[in-house]
């Protein structure tokens, strides 16, 4: 039974994003859709002594219809600033030194101009750290048709999908009746009841980048995720 998920690329996503990747046979990055401002595409949260802080990649949106894949960054030093923030706030995390070289190289050698490419590089590296072997593809590989649900189901059919796993936010627009007609079962991701772990700064916060979990729990990170248990 083949499972796939289709989702926009996010910047250093949280643990739930990687659980979804790990739950499917193929994960499709869906960046041929409209870029949404103040979303997870170009930013994520970290824990600091002052509370939760946003790390945001500065980008330029030329028009309201611009696709995620066409969004470009506006500050070439964003990577240096972000790595400095991560170092300052996670240097005392138990496993930071173990992963420092990997992420330092990823950040400081980043010369990508497009947000989508940056997100992809980080997602691939983090999947390797978590030993997620799911095949990651891009929506550009598919012949996309009109209609929100129809387009997603078109990708599903091209992948010979039996089960489509989706984030709960899509319930607002996804037509399950159309999926049923195509004999594609829909499963909704449940992001509740994640176990807590020791973070550098209290109080505990679930909604932060996966880097928080990796730096604090290292090789044990997957024990605090759902798809590995």
N, C-alpha and C positions, 0 to 999 in steps of 0.2 A: 504494500500500500504506500504510494508515493505522496509525500507531504511537501508543500511549498509555502513560503510566506513572501509577501511583496510589501516593501516599506521604503519610505524615503530615507536617504542617508542622513545620519545625525553626527554631530561632532562629539567625539569621545563619549558614546552613549552610556546609559546606566545599565545595571545588571539585567533588567527585564528584556532589553533589546537583544542582548547576547543569549539569553535563555530562548528567545524566539528563534534565533539563528540555529541554535543547537537542537531544536525540536523538529527541524525540517530537513529534507534531503537537498533542497535547493532554496537559496535565499536570493531574491531579486531586488536589487537596489532600484528604486522607482523615482529617478530624478528628472524624468521628462514631464513633471507636473509643476504647477505654479509655486514659486518660492513664497513662503509665508514668513512675514516679519515677526520678530519677537517669539520665535519658536525654537525648536531644538536643532534646527539645521546648522546653525553657526555658533551655538553656545551650549554650555553645560555648567553644572554647579560643582564646587569643591567645598570641603570643610576647612574653616580657618578658626583661629582663636577668637575672632570677632563674629563668628557665625558663618552662615552659608554665603559664599561669594560666587558671582558669575564669572566664567572665563568666556569672553566673546571674541570671535574672529570678525574684525571690521570688514564689511562687504558693501558693494555698491549694487543697488537694484535700479536698473535703468527705466523700467516700466512695471506696472502692476501685474502684467501677464508673463513676465520673464520666468523662465524655467529654472529649477534648481541647478541643473547641469551647466547653465550659462552664467551663473553668478560668479563674479570675480572678487578677490580680496582687494582692499584699498590700502592696507598698511603692511609693508613687507617685513616689518619687525614684530609682527604679532606673535610669531613663534618664540622669539627670545623672551618676550614679556610673559607669555604663558608658562614657559619652562621655568622662569624665575619664580613665578607665583607657586608653581607646583613644588619646587625645591624648598622654598621658604616654609611651606605649610605641611609638607610630608617628609621632610628630612629625618624626623624622629619616628616615623612609622617603621614598624618592625622589619618590613621587607623592602623598604625603599632602595637601599643600596643594591639589593639583588637585581632590581629592574632598572636602576638608574641609567646604565649605559645604553640600554635598548631605547628608552624614551628620550634620552638626551640626544642621541643620534637622529631619532625620528623627528624631533622638534627642530634642532639646530641645522639639520641638513634639508629642511623642507623648503623647496623653492617653487612649489606649485602655485599657479595663478588662480585656479578654479577651486571653489569651495568643495564641490563634489569629489574632486580628486584627492583633496586633503582628507576628507571624511573616509573615503575608501581605504587609503593607506593606513590610517589608524585602526579601522575596523579589522583589516586583514592581520595586522600585527597582534592586536589583542586576541583575535581568534586563535592564533598560534600559541600564545601564552596560556590560554584556557584549554588548549588541545581540542578545539572545535574544528571538525573536518568537513563541515557542510560546504558544498559548492556555492560560491557567490557569483552571481551573474548580474548583468545590467539590463535595464528595460530597453536599451537601444538595440539589443539583439533580437527584439520581437517586432512584429508588424502590429502596431497598436491601432485599435479601432475606437470609434466614438462611444461615449457613454461611460460614466464612472464605473458602474458594476460590470458592464459589458467588456470594458478594456481589461479589467483585472481577470475576468473569467477567460478572456482570450489568451492571456498569458498562461493561465492555468491549463487550458486545453493544449497549448503548444508544448507544455511541459509534461503532458499526459498525467495530470494531477488527479489524485483521488480525494485528497483532503487539503483544503485551503485554511491556513491558520492566520487569523487577523487580530490586530489590536482592538480593544473594546471601543475606541473612538469611532471606528468605521461603522458601528451599528447605526449611526445617524443617517447614513446614506446608502449602505450596501443592501442590495435587494437579494435576500436569501432565496426567494422564490425562483429567481433566474438561475441561481446556482443549482437548485434542486432539479430544474429542467435539464441541466447539463450533467446530472449525476455526480456533482462535486459536493462533498460534505464540507460544511463550514464549522470550524472550531474557533471559539473566541478566547483569546489569551486572558488569563486571570493573574493580575499583578498583586494580589493581596497575600497576606500571611507570610511574607519573607522573614526569615530569622534575623535577629540583630547580631552584630559583631562589635568588637572593640574598635572604636575610632580614636584618632589622636585627640580630638576635641569633642567634648560633650555639649549639648545632648545629642543622642543618636538621630541621624537623618538618613532615610532610605533613598530619597530622590537626588542622588549625586552621581557623578561619573563613575564608571566601573573602575577607574584608576584608584579611587578611594579604597575599594575592596581589594584590589591587587596589591597595593602598597601596604595595607594593613594585615592581609591574610596570606599573601603569596600563593604557594602551591595548594593551600587549603581554601582558596577563594571559592572554588566550585561547590564546596560544602554548604555555602550560604546562598546557593542558587537552586532553582527548582528543577531544572531539566536534567541535572546530573544525579539526582537522588532517586 
